[in-house]
Amino acid sequence: MSGQITIDPIYNAVPSDDFPPMLDVNRYGERTDAFDKIISATHDHFWDPLDDAYIDFSTPFDINTQMIMPKETVPELNSAVADKLDEGQQIRLANESVRWGVSGILHGEQGALSLSASLCHILLDPGAQEYASNQTREEARHVTAFSRYIQVRFGSPYPVGNALGGLLKELVGAEEVYKKLVGMQMLVEGLAMGAFANFHAKTNDPLLKRLTQLVMTDEAFHHKFGKIWADRTVPQLSEKEHAIVEDWAAKCFETVLFNLVNIRQKQVIYDQFGLDWEWVRDACREVYTDKDRRDALKESTNIFRVLVKTLLKSGIITDRTRPLYAHWIDMDEIDGESEDMVGYAIADEGIEYLKGINQGRRVIGQK
């Protein structure tokens, strides 16, 4: 396939419209065991968003009187925008901002679902294909769960922003396995782990806190799938191949850093309050400078910091592109950290919670 960068044969792929290779009799007996551990662990973190035993979507929270996230996490309310709004409007704007953010997560989960399914169409190794099908199932329950959260708290989601929508379209449509794995399993999943950890640590809504923990029990394994690819692939890349992967990752980083949560992308919110989005942008710029952005990136749960750490620890960032990231993040500090990702500890707690529930469930075949 044109554009493929394949080192380990477990990532060999065929075009999505070329089905006959899947029926090759020799293929069935050539199954990698690289993903067996994370496949077999699936039962440990099973949960059902339609079952109240796992998560109760009737958990009360009054979005008219309480902010889902603290005021300090809402940039607009720490600027002159707040002066134009009464207390009730401030609460509403803060919660609409959460609605917009969670809507983006919902769209991202749909992208991950579609991308995982697309891997099933192109990966030749039965073990890799089985893992991709497992992840597809897990992403589907995330779509269900976030759809329900948005329904009970807000009614409906916001449309996908141009930056996120464009990135997801590129990843799902890509035929290159490296783009799918770096883009989704490392870049988007890295962003997601940071977002979920941030919500879990700071939200005032107990339902959102439980939801993000449950989702992290799955996402931690999806993130590890990308790490397996990196460990087996990146050290073996030629200089030219590494440059292709590194440059593409850097391009994606810049796209999400400057566009994912900016005011232009969120302008759908401001008309409801009679606010011009360009004025909101200028008001936020007065109090939120590049220094503030860099300070925010020091937080362990900052979504972009988690992403950069993922890329750095996977060997994708070298001295060639390191200055691009170092403009925003203390790369030496990340160098000195362990490879454990933010959210892993929360996911581990969630898995123990799920084991307690699942152990009480009847096993199929038992009376």
C-alpha positions, 0 to 999 in steps of 0.5 A: 500500500502506498504510504505505509510505514510498516516495520513489524508484520503485525501491522501489515495491512491491505486497502480497505476495499481489498477483501480477498487477502482476509480469506487467505488460509495461511493468514488464520494461523499467523496470529500475533500474541502481542495484544493478548494481554490487553485483549484478555483483560477486557472482562476486567473493565467491562461496563454497561452504560445502560445498566444503573448498577454501573452508572446511574444517569438519574444522578441529580445535578441542577445545571441552572444553579450550579457550575459543572466545572469550577469558575476558574476553569472557564476562561471567559468568566475570568475576563471582561465577559463576566462583567456583562453577565449576571450570576445566572448567566455566568452559570449558564455560560460555564455549563454551556462551555462544558456542553461544548467540550463534552460534545467534542468528546462525544464526536471524538468517541464516534471518530474512535469507533469508526477508526477502530472499525476501519482497522478491522478492514485493513489489518491482516494479523488476526490478533491485531484485528481482534484487538481492533474489534474489541476497541470498536465495541468499547468505543461504541459504549462510550458513544452511548454513555456520552450521548446519554450524559448530554441528553440528561444534562443538556438535551442535545450535543453541539455540532463538531468544531471544524478543527476536530471534525477535520482531524477526525475525517483525516484519521478515519479516512487514512489508509496508512496504519501509522496515521491511524495509530499515531493519530488516534491511539496516541494523539487523540487518546492522549488528549482524551486521557488528559480531558477525562482526568481533568474532568474527574479531578475538578468537576462538581457533577458526580455523574460526570466524575463517575462517567469519566472514570469508567471511560478511562478504564477502557481508554488506558488500554487503547492508549497502551495499544498505541504504545505497543506500536511505538515500542515495536516500530519507532526504534526501527524506523529509517531517518526518512521514515521517522521524519515523516511520522515526526512531522505529521505528529507535530502538524497535528499537535499544532492544529489541536493546540491552536484550534481545538478549544479556541474562541472561534471554535466555540462561537456557537455558544456566545449568540445565546448571551448576545455576545459577539465572539470576536469581542469575547476573543479579544477580552480573553486575550487581554487576560490569557496570554502565551505565558498563561497558556504555558502555565496551564500546560504545567498541570499534569491533567492538561490535555496538551501536556498529556499529548506531548508526554505521549509523543516524547515517551514514545520516541516520536519527538527528537531534537529536530522538533523538540523546540516546537514543543519546548516553546510551550512545555518544559520538555526537560521536566517531562523527560524526568517523569516516569512513563505512567500516564495521567489517568492510569491510577484513576483507571486502576481504581475504576477497574477495581470498582468494576470487578466488584460489580462484575463478580456478582454477575451470573456467568453465561452457562452457570445456573 
